[in-house]
Amino acid sequence: MSTDLVIRSRRVITPEGIAPAAVHISGGRIAALREWDASAGGVALVDAGDAVVMPGLVDAHVHVNEPGRTDWEGYTTATRAAAAGGVTTIVDMPLNSIPPTTTEAGFAEKLAAAEGQAWVDVAFWGGVVPGNTNQLAVLLEDGVRGFKCFLIHSGVDEFPHVEESDLLKAMPELARLGSVLLVHAELPGPIDRAGAELAGADPRAYDTFLRSRPRESENEAIAQMVRLCRETGARVHIVHHSSSDALATVAAAKAEGLPFTVETCPHYLTFAAEDIPPGATHYKCCPPVRERENREKLWQALRDGTIDMVVSDHSPCTPDLKLRESGDFMEAWGGISTLQFGLPVLWTGARARGFGLKDISRWMSAATAKLAGLDDRKGFLKADYDADITIWHPEREFTVETAAIQFKNKVTPYDGMELFGVVEGTYVRGAKVYDNGRFSDVPWGEFLLD
């Protein structure tokens, strides 16, 4: 392969480690990794100096919401926010779009709506809902990467949650197809019981909301999914994990050799329930941000491998749905907008706890690419892989300012935070789609359907 672009740095993250290197790119793919000063003769050279050159992030949990709720988020704004955050691939969740990605026709509508709007590459999850087991094979054939389900009301009526009887139909089919089931792991029983005990509690107090989504809801859901994973042989992945109490159950499932993986999110690793002010509904998400001691146990689970990866769970809505004026946690929409800031938020917390740059790349690029079945082309800097590259400065600080936010609705608890990690440039298959606050003139992203 002849080289048409070289990107070099004194700190390149490769599968072998971090070292000076030059990434030689041809036709949108990595031709070779060579010595830092290896000449390519007349080819365009990007010298990143001491900035970190790493595999582009693969954010495997993003709610784009288009079509149907495009006023919440859309492909143009979401993918530009991704590019600004060093994310080169997003995997779109099957809700909260209308229609959801639970049928072949619904998926076709989503693809049509997204056409021509992607600044980064986009893959798609399908959904498991009651009665759609006969759609799973055809959705896989059409290009979805796996399937998401809820064990509790999803928040939107067009994506109903499943009971165990539904899972006992869908999971053997997913095992046969070799696909993965992503699970929102909260069961309604403990939540219903907690709600009955909270009558009259102050809805503006974060503690009221926290007690309404007790750890038992997650703990029991995790135990159920471990059992069903064992019984059916289907791969199971737990999304946005929050409760540290369930980590021992997860570790035991992994030790048993079950195909069971777990993600968590920057907000669970950053915020603490004790610090959330009354009425600050922009911190609301489900499962909730829990106590400080819980947060530190999640970090330890990343350290020991019980938790496999970190994703944004970018879940935006229009500002009015956050009910900022009333500050009612019980009625406000639950979801945190993170997509653009996942890398610096995670790095800010990780560096303070002794983690390194390779940890970030493993959690946010390699593991997430593997989950989505993209690890044959994404998540690593090595020959024959897509030239998806993030250039960033881990020692530089910045303050999150509303004016710089690229996602559609500018409501996020990260607004005003001081963070380490400034993204300088983002390349998708060798094309520079983000450059110090500027974007490419045309969307460069592709749909990843095979």
C-alpha positions as CSV (number, residue, x, y, z in Angstrom):
1,M,0.0,0.0,0.0
2,S,1.4,3.4,-1.0
3,T,1.3,6.0,1.8
4,D,-0.7,9.2,1.3
5,L,-0.6,10.6,4.8
6,V,1.8,10.2,7.8
7,I,0.8,11.2,11.4
8,R,3.6,11.0,13.9
9,S,4.0,11.8,17.6
10,R,6.4,11.1,20.4
11,R,3.5,9.3,22.2
12,V,1.6,6.9,20.0
13,I,-0.6,4.3,21.6
14,T,-0.2,0.9,19.9
15,P,-1.1,-2.6,20.9
16,E,2.5,-2.9,22.1
17,G,2.7,0.2,24.2
18,I,3.3,4.0,24.0
19,A,6.3,5.1,22.0
20,P,7.5,7.5,19.3
21,A,6.0,6.3,16.0
22,A,4.7,7.3,12.6
23,V,1.3,6.1,11.4
24,H,1.4,5.7,7.7
25,I,-2.1,5.9,6.1
26,S,-3.2,4.8,2.6
27,G,-6.7,4.9,1.2
28,G,-8.3,5.5,4.6
29,R,-6.6,2.6,6.3
30,I,-3.4,2.2,8.3
31,A,-0.6,0.9,5.9
32,A,2.0,0.5,8.7
33,L,3.3,1.8,11.9
34,R,7.0,2.8,11.5
35,E,9.8,4.5,13.3
36,W,9.1,8.2,14.2
37,D,11.5,9.5,11.5
38,A,10.6,7.0,8.8
39,S,10.4,9.0,5.6
40,A,7.5,8.7,3.2
41,G,8.9,10.9,0.5
42,G,6.7,13.9,-0.5
43,V,3.7,12.7,1.4
44,A,1.7,15.0,3.7
45,L,3.0,14.9,7.2
46,V,1.2,15.8,10.4
47,D,3.7,16.1,13.3
48,A,1.8,16.0,16.5
49,G,4.8,16.7,18.7
50,D,4.3,15.3,22.2
51,A,0.5,15.1,21.8
52,V,-1.0,11.7,22.3
53,V,-2.0,9.9,19.1
54,M,-4.4,7.1,19.9
55,P,-7.1,4.9,18.3
56,G,-10.3,6.9,17.8
57,L,-12.8,6.3,20.5
58,V,-15.7,3.9,19.9
59,D,-18.7,5.1,21.9
60,A,-21.0,2.1,22.0
61,H,-23.9,3.8,23.9
62,V,-25.3,6.9,22.2
63,H,-29.0,8.0,22.0
64,V,-29.3,10.0,18.8
65,N,-33.1,10.0,18.8
66,E,-33.6,10.7,15.1
67,P,-36.2,10.3,13.6
68,G,-39.1,11.2,15.8
69,R,-37.4,13.1,18.6
70,T,-34.9,15.0,16.6
71,D,-35.5,18.1,18.8
72,W,-33.8,16.1,21.5
73,E,-30.8,15.2,19.3
74,G,-29.9,14.5,15.7
75,Y,-27.2,12.9,13.6
76,T,-25.5,16.1,12.6
77,T,-25.2,17.5,16.1
78,A,-24.4,14.2,17.7
79,T,-21.7,13.2,15.3
80,R,-20.1,16.6,15.4
81,A,-20.1,16.5,19.2
82,A,-18.5,13.0,18.9
83,A,-15.8,14.3,16.6
84,A,-15.0,17.2,18.9
85,G,-14.6,14.7,21.7
86,G,-12.2,12.4,19.8
87,V,-14.9,9.8,19.1
88,T,-14.6,8.3,15.6
89,T,-17.4,5.8,15.8
90,I,-20.7,5.8,17.7
91,V,-23.2,3.0,18.1
92,D,-26.7,4.3,18.1
93,M,-29.3,3.0,20.6
94,P,-32.6,1.7,19.2
95,L,-34.6,4.3,21.3
96,N,-35.7,7.1,21.7
97,S,-36.3,7.4,18.0
98,I,-39.8,7.0,16.5
99,P,-40.0,4.4,15.2
100,P,-37.5,2.4,17.3
101,T,-35.1,0.0,15.8
102,T,-37.1,-3.1,16.6
103,T,-38.3,-4.0,13.1
104,E,-36.8,-4.1,9.7
105,A,-39.1,-1.2,8.6
106,G,-38.1,0.9,11.6
107,F,-34.4,0.4,10.9
108,A,-34.9,1.4,7.3
109,E,-36.5,4.7,8.5
110,K,-33.6,5.4,10.8
111,L,-31.0,4.8,8.0
112,A,-33.0,7.1,5.7
113,A,-33.1,9.8,8.4
114,A,-29.4,9.6,9.1
115,E,-28.3,9.6,5.5
116,G,-25.7,12.3,4.8
117,Q,-25.5,13.7,8.3
118,A,-22.7,11.7,9.9
119,W,-19.3,13.4,10.6
120,V,-18.1,10.1,12.2
121,D,-18.9,6.5,11.5
122,V,-22.1,5.1,12.8
123,A,-23.2,1.6,13.8
124,F,-26.6,0.6,15.2
125,W,-28.1,-1.5,17.9
126,G,-31.4,-3.2,17.4
127,G,-34.0,-3.7,20.2
128,V,-35.6,-6.7,21.9
129,V,-39.2,-6.0,22.9
130,P,-42.1,-8.3,23.5
131,G,-43.1,-10.2,20.4
132,N,-40.2,-9.2,18.0
133,T,-38.1,-12.4,18.2
134,N,-38.9,-13.0,14.5
135,Q,-37.3,-9.7,13.6
136,L,-33.9,-10.4,15.2
137,A,-32.3,-12.4,12.3
138,V,-33.4,-10.0,9.6
139,L,-32.2,-7.0,11.6
140,L,-28.8,-8.7,12.0
141,E,-28.8,-9.3,8.2
142,D,-29.5,-5.7,7.6
143,G,-26.6,-4.6,9.8
144,V,-27.4,-4.0,13.4
145,R,-24.6,-5.0,15.8
146,G,-26.7,-6.6,18.6
147,F,-29.8,-5.9,20.6
148,K,-30.8,-3.8,23.6
149,C,-33.6,-4.5,26.1
150,F,-35.1,-3.0,29.2
151,L,-36.2,-5.0,32.3
152,I,-38.2,-2.0,33.5
153,H,-40.2,0.7,31.7
154,S,-37.8,2.4,29.2
155,G,-39.3,5.9,29.7
156,V,-41.0,5.8,26.3
157,D,-44.1,3.7,25.4
158,E,-42.9,2.7,21.9
159,F,-40.1,0.6,23.4
160,P,-41.8,-1.6,26.0
161,H,-39.7,-3.6,28.5
162,V,-39.4,-7.4,28.6
163,E,-40.4,-10.0,31.1
164,E,-38.4,-13.2,31.7
165,S,-40.8,-15.0,29.5
166,D,-39.9,-12.7,26.6
167,L,-36.2,-13.2,27.3
168,L,-36.6,-17.0,27.2
169,K,-37.8,-16.6,23.6
170,A,-35.3,-14.0,22.5
171,M,-32.1,-15.2,24.2
172,P,-31.9,-18.7,22.6
173,E,-32.4,-17.1,19.2
174,L,-29.6,-14.6,20.0
175,A,-27.4,-17.5,21.0
176,R,-28.2,-19.3,17.8
177,L,-27.3,-16.1,15.8
178,G,-24.2,-15.4,17.8
179,S,-25.4,-12.0,18.8
180,V,-25.2,-10.0,22.0
181,L,-28.0,-8.8,24.3
182,L,-27.5,-5.4,26.0
183,V,-29.5,-5.1,29.1
184,H,-30.8,-2.1,31.1
185,A,-30.5,-4.0,34.4
186,E,-33.1,-2.6,36.8
187,L,-36.1,-4.7,38.0
188,P,-39.3,-2.9,38.9
189,G,-40.1,-4.8,42.1
190,P,-37.6,-3.0,44.4
191,I,-38.4,0.3,42.8
192,D,-42.1,-0.2,43.3
193,R,-41.5,-1.0,47.0
194,A,-39.2,2.0,47.4
195,G,-41.8,4.3,45.8
196,A,-44.5,3.2,48.3
197,E,-42.2,4.2,51.1
198,L,-41.4,7.6,49.8
199,A,-44.9,9.1,49.8
200,G,-44.6,12.8,50.9
201,A,-40.8,12.9,50.5
202,D,-39.3,16.1,49.0
203,P,-39.1,15.7,45.2
204,R,-36.4,18.4,45.0
205,A,-34.0,16.4,47.3
206,Y,-31.6,14.2,45.4
207,D,-31.8,11.7,48.2
208,T,-35.5,11.1,47.5
209,F,-34.7,10.2,43.9
210,L,-31.7,8.0,44.9
211,R,-33.8,6.1,47.4
212,S,-36.5,5.6,44.7
213,R,-34.0,3.6,42.5
214,P,-32.3,1.3,45.2
215,R,-29.3,-0.8,44.5
216,E,-31.4,-3.9,45.0
217,S,-33.1,-3.2,41.7
218,E,-29.8,-3.5,39.9
219,N,-28.5,-6.3,42.1
220,E,-31.5,-8.6,41.4
221,A,-31.5,-7.8,37.7
222,I,-27.8,-8.7,37.4
223,A,-28.4,-12.0,39.2
224,Q,-31.3,-12.7,36.8
225,M,-29.2,-12.0,33.7
226,V,-26.3,-14.2,35.0
227,R,-28.8,-17.0,35.4
228,L,-30.3,-16.6,32.0
229,C,-26.9,-16.2,30.4
230,R,-26.0,-19.6,31.9
231,E,-29.2,-21.2,30.8
232,T,-29.4,-19.9,27.3
233,G,-25.8,-19.5,26.3
234,A,-26.5,-16.0,24.9
235,R,-23.9,-13.3,25.3
236,V,-25.0,-10.7,27.8
237,H,-23.8,-7.1,28.3
238,I,-24.9,-4.9,31.1
239,V,-25.2,-1.3,30.1
240,H,-24.5,1.8,32.4
241,H,-23.8,-0.2,35.5
242,S,-24.1,1.7,38.7
243,S,-24.4,-0.5,41.8
244,S,-21.2,-1.6,43.4
245,D,-23.1,-4.3,45.4
246,A,-23.5,-6.4,42.2
247,L,-19.8,-6.4,41.3
248,A,-19.2,-9.7,43.1
249,T,-21.9,-11.3,41.1
250,V,-20.4,-10.1,37.9
251,A,-16.9,-11.2,38.9
252,A,-18.3,-14.7,39.7
253,A,-20.0,-14.9,36.3
254,K,-16.7,-14.0,34.6
255,A,-14.8,-16.5,36.7
256,E,-17.3,-19.2,35.6
257,G,-16.5,-18.4,32.0
258,L,-19.9,-17.0,31.1
259,P,-20.0,-14.6,28.1
260,F,-20.9,-11.6,30.4
261,T,-19.5,-8.1,30.1
262,V,-20.3,-4.8,31.8
263,E,-19.9,-1.1,31.0
264,T,-20.1,2.0,33.2
265,C,-20.2,5.7,32.4
266,P,-18.2,8.8,33.2
267,H,-21.0,10.3,35.4
268,Y,-20.9,7.3,37.7
269,L,-17.1,7.7,38.0
270,T,-17.2,11.4,38.5
271,F,-20.2,12.6,40.5
272,A,-21.3,11.6,44.0
273,A,-24.8,11.6,45.4
274,E,-23.7,13.6,48.5
275,D,-22.6,16.5,46.2
276,I,-25.7,16.9,44.1
277,P,-27.7,20.0,45.1
278,P,-31.5,20.2,45.6
279,G,-33.3,20.6,42.4
280,A,-30.3,20.0,40.2
281,T,-32.2,17.7,37.8
282,H,-29.5,17.8,35.1
283,Y,-27.8,15.2,37.2
284,K,-30.7,12.7,37.0
285,C,-30.1,9.5,35.2
286,C,-31.3,5.9,35.6
287,P,-29.7,4.0,37.3
288,P,-28.8,7.0,39.5
289,V,-25.5,8.5,40.4
290,R,-24.8,6.8,43.8
291,E,-22.7,7.6,46.9
292,R,-19.0,8.4,47.0
293,E,-18.0,5.0,48.3
294,N,-19.9,3.4,45.5
295,R,-18.1,5.5,42.9
296,E,-14.6,4.4,44.2
297,K,-15.7,0.7,44.1
298,L,-16.6,1.2,40.4
299,W,-13.1,2.6,39.8
300,Q,-11.6,-0.5,41.5
301,A,-13.8,-2.7,39.3
302,L,-12.2,-1.1,36.2
303,R,-8.8,-1.7,37.7
304,D,-9.4,-5.4,38.3
305,G,-11.3,-6.0,35.0
306,T,-14.8,-6.7,36.5
307,I,-16.0,-3.7,34.5
308,D,-14.8,-3.9,30.9
309,M,-15.4,-0.5,29.4
310,V,-16.6,3.0,29.7
311,V,-19.2,4.6,27.4
312,S,-21.1,7.9,27.5
313,D,-24.7,6.8,27.6
314,H,-25.3,10.2,25.9
315,S,-29.0,10.5,26.6
316,P,-30.2,14.1,25.9
317,C,-33.6,15.7,25.9
318,T,-35.0,19.2,25.4
319,P,-34.3,21.6,28.3
320,D,-38.0,21.8,29.3
321,L,-38.1,18.0,30.1
322,K,-35.4,18.5,32.8
323,L,-37.9,20.7,34.8
324,R,-35.1,23.0,36.0
325,E,-37.6,25.5,37.3
326,S,-39.4,23.2,39.6
327,G,-36.4,21.0,40.3
328,D,-38.6,17.9,40.6
329,F,-36.3,14.9,40.4
330,M,-39.2,12.5,40.4
331,E,-40.8,13.9,37.3
332,A,-37.8,15.2,35.3
333,W,-36.5,13.2,32.3
334,G,-33.5,11.0,33.3
335,G,-30.4,11.2,31.1
336,I,-27.1,12.9,31.0
337,S,-25.5,14.5,27.9
338,T,-21.8,13.5,27.8
339,L,-20.8,12.5,24.3
340,Q,-18.4,15.4,23.6
341,F,-16.7,15.2,27.0
342,G,-16.3,11.5,27.8
343,L,-12.6,11.4,27.1
344,P,-11.5,14.4,29.3
345,V,-14.0,13.6,32.0
346,L,-12.8,10.0,32.3
347,W,-9.1,11.0,32.0
348,T,-9.5,13.7,34.7
349,G,-10.7,11.0,37.2
350,A,-8.4,8.3,36.0
351,R,-5.2,10.3,36.2
352,A,-6.0,11.3,39.8
353,R,-6.2,7.6,40.6
354,G,-3.0,6.4,39.0
355,F,-4.4,5.0,35.7
356,G,-2.6,5.6,32.5
357,L,-3.2,6.4,28.8
358,K,-3.4,2.8,27.8
359,D,-6.2,2.2,30.2
360,I,-8.2,4.9,28.5
361,S,-7.6,3.4,25.1
362,R,-8.5,0.0,26.3
363,W,-11.8,1.1,28.0
364,M,-13.0,3.5,25.3
365,S,-11.6,2.1,22.1
366,A,-10.6,-1.5,22.1
367,A,-13.2,-3.0,24.5
368,T,-16.1,-1.0,23.0
369,A,-15.1,-1.9,19.4
370,K,-15.1,-5.6,20.4
371,L,-18.5,-5.3,22.0
372,A,-19.9,-4.0,18.7
373,G,-18.1,-6.6,16.6
374,L,-15.9,-3.9,15.1
375,D,-12.6,-5.0,16.5
376,D,-11.4,-6.3,13.1
377,R,-11.2,-2.7,11.9
378,K,-11.7,-0.3,14.8
379,G,-10.2,0.3,18.2
380,F,-6.5,-0.2,17.5
381,L,-3.7,1.5,15.6
382,K,-2.3,-1.3,13.5
383,A,-1.9,-2.3,9.9
384,D,-5.0,-2.8,7.8
385,Y,-7.3,-1.1,10.4
386,D,-9.3,2.0,9.6
387,A,-7.2,5.1,10.1
388,D,-9.4,6.4,12.9
389,I,-7.1,8.6,15.0
390,T,-7.5,11.0,17.9
391,I,-4.8,13.6,18.7
392,W,-5.1,15.0,22.2
393,H,-3.2,16.7,25.0
394,P,-3.7,14.9,28.3
395,E,-1.8,17.6,30.4
396,R,-3.8,20.6,29.1
397,E,-6.7,21.9,31.1
398,F,-9.9,23.5,29.9
399,T,-13.2,24.7,31.2
400,V,-16.4,23.3,29.7
401,E,-18.3,26.3,28.3
402,T,-21.8,26.3,26.9
403,A,-20.8,28.1,23.8
404,A,-18.4,25.2,22.8
405,I,-20.9,22.4,23.3
406,Q,-21.8,20.8,20.0
407,F,-24.6,18.5,20.9
408,K,-28.1,19.9,20.3
409,N,-29.3,20.8,23.8
410,K,-26.7,22.4,26.0
411,V,-27.9,21.0,29.3
412,T,-25.2,18.9,31.0
413,P,-23.8,18.6,34.6
414,Y,-20.3,19.0,33.1
415,D,-21.0,22.6,32.1
416,G,-18.4,24.8,34.0
417,M,-16.2,21.9,35.0
418,E,-12.4,22.1,34.7
419,L,-11.0,19.1,33.0
420,F,-7.7,17.6,31.7
421,G,-7.5,16.5,28.1
422,V,-7.9,18.8,25.1
423,V,-8.7,17.1,21.8
424,E,-6.8,18.7,19.0
425,G,-7.7,16.6,16.0
426,T,-10.0,13.7,15.0
427,Y,-9.5,11.6,11.8
428,V,-12.1,9.2,10.4
429,R,-10.6,6.7,8.0
430,G,-7.7,9.2,7.3
431,A,-9.9,12.3,6.8
432,K,-9.6,15.1,9.3
433,V,-13.2,15.8,10.5
434,Y,-12.2,17.9,13.5
435,D,-9.4,20.4,13.9
436,N,-9.2,22.7,17.0
437,G,-12.8,23.7,17.0
438,R,-13.4,23.5,13.3
439,F,-15.1,20.7,11.4
440,S,-14.7,19.3,7.9
441,D,-17.0,21.0,5.3
442,V,-18.8,17.7,4.5
443,P,-19.8,14.8,6.7
444,W,-17.3,12.0,6.3
445,G,-19.0,9.2,8.3
446,E,-20.3,6.0,7.0
447,F,-22.8,3.4,8.2
448,L,-21.1,0.3,9.5
449,L,-23.5,-2.4,8.3
450,D,-21.3,-5.3,7.5
